Amino acid sequence: MKMRKLLCLAVLTGFIGCATTPVADTKAKDEADIRALEDRFAAAFKAKDINAIMALYTPGPDLIVFDANPPRQYTGWPAYKKDFEDFLASSPGPADMLITDVSVTVGGGDVAYGHSIQHPILTDKNGKKTEFTVRVTDGYRKINGQWLISHEHVSVPVDMTTMKPDLNSK
C-alpha cells in the first residue's frame, strides 16, 4: 500500500513522465493531418496524378465510393482508380481544383469524417474548359498512423422541378 501511494505521488508531482498526449492536442493534430490530406488531393488532381490521388484512399476491397456519375457505387480501390483514370482521360488538357468549406470532425481514435465543396475545372483536347461544383462527404480511417479516405460520397443538387442537376450551385 505504501509503495502504491509513493507511485501515485510520483505521478502527480511529475516525477514519472506521462507518455500520453492531451486529447485536444491529438484531435487538433488529426484535424490538421486530414486537412493536409485534402490539400494533397487538390494538388494531385491538378497534376492529374492518379497514383498520388489513389494514395489518399484505403487500399483493398473495403473502399466504398458513391460518385456523382454512374454506376451507383464503386466498391474497392481498383474500381475507383479506374473511375478516376477514365474521368481524367476524358479531359486531356490541364486541370484545376478548388476545395472550400472544409469541415472535419475527429471523434478520437482512428475514425473521422468531413465534408467540403469541390470545384474541378477540366480542359478538353480543344482547350474548352468544363467546370462544375460537387458536394463531398468523406469518412476517414487512420491506418498505420496515416489518415486515408475509406468512404466517399460525391453529389450534386438536383432541381426538383426540372429534375436536372445544378452543376454550379452556390
N, C-alpha and C positions, 0 to 999 in steps of 0.2 A: 504494500500500500504506500509506503514512504517513497519507494522508487517511482511509482506512478505519479505521485504529487510532484516530485522533482522533475519528471519528464514534462508534465503539463506546465509547470512553472517555466521551464526552459523554453518551451514552445511559445508561451505567451509573452515572454520577455524578448523573444527574437534570438535566443541563444542558438536554437536549431532553426536553420532557414526553412522556408516553406517553398516547395517546388511548384506550387500551383500559381496560375496567373488569375487575377481577378476576372470574374465573368464578364463584366462590362468591357474590359480591355480585349478579351478574346472575341467578343461579339463585334467590337469595333474593327478589329483586325480582319475577322472573317468577312464583314461587310466590305471593307476596303479591297480584300482579295477578290470578291465577287465582282465589284465594280471594275477592277482591273481586268478581269476575265471579259467583261462586256466591252471594254476598250480594245482588248486584243481581238475580239470578234470583229469589231468595226474595222480595225487595221487589216485583218486577214481578208475581210470581204472586199475592201478597197483594192487590195493586192490580188484578189481573185485566187488566193492561195488555199486550195481545197484541203491540203494536209494541215495547215495551220487552223483552218476553221474546224475541221473534224477533231483536232487535238483537244478541243474545248468540250467535247461530248463524251459521255461514258461509253467505253468500248463494249462490244458484245451485243447480245440479244435483248438486254434489258432496256435499251433506249427506246422511248416512245415519243413520237412527234405527230401532232395534229397540225399539218401545214395548211396554208390558205389555198393551195392548189390540190387537185385530186392526185392520188387517192385520199380517202378519208383519214388514213393512218399509215405512218411509216413505223415499222417495228424492226428494231435492230440498227446498229451502227452502219453496216454495209448498205442497207436500203436508203438511209438518209444521206449517206455520202453520194450515192448515185443520183438522188434528187438534186443535191447541190451541184454536182457535175453537170447535169442536164440544164439546170436553171442558169448557171453562169455561162455555159457554152452557147446558150440561145442569144446571148448578147456579147459578142466577142470584143467589143470596144472597152474603154475604161469604165470603171465602176466607182461609186461613192456610197457612203453610208453615214447617215446622221442618226444617232441614238439620243433620245431625250426622255425626260420624265422617268428616269431610272429610280425604282424603289426596290429596296432589298430588305427582307426580314430574315434574321437569323434567330432560330429558336434555341440555339445551343446544340452541341453535339455535331453530328455530321449531315444535317438536313437544313436547307434554307429554301426560300422562294423569293421571286421578284417579278417585276413587270416593267415594261418600257414601251415607248413609242419608237418605231424604227422607220426611217425614210430612206430606202435604197434608190439609187439613181443608176440606171444601166444604159449603155450605149450600144446600138446595133452596128452591123458591119458598114452601114451607110452614114454613120455619125448621128443618127436620130436617137435622142435621149428618151427613155421611159422612166418615169418616177411615180412612186406611189407610197402610201403610208399604211403600215400594219401595226397591230397591237400584238405584243409578245408577252407571254407569261412563261417563266421558266421555273422548273424545280431543280435544285442543285443538290449534289451529294459530294461530301468530302471523302475522297479516296486517296489513301496514302499521303495525307496532308495537303492534297490539291483539290480545289473546288472544280467540279465538272457539271455540265448540264445533263440531267438524266431524264427530264421530261420537258417538252416544249409544246406550247400551243400558240400558233400564229393565226390571227384572224383579221378580217376587215368588217367594218359595219355594213349593214345592208339596209337600203332604203325600203321599208316595208310596203310602201305604196307601189313602187316600180319593180321591186324585188331585184334591183341592181346593186352591185357593190359600190360603196363610196370609197374609192381608192385614194382620195385626197382629203379625207375627213380631218376636221380641225377639232 
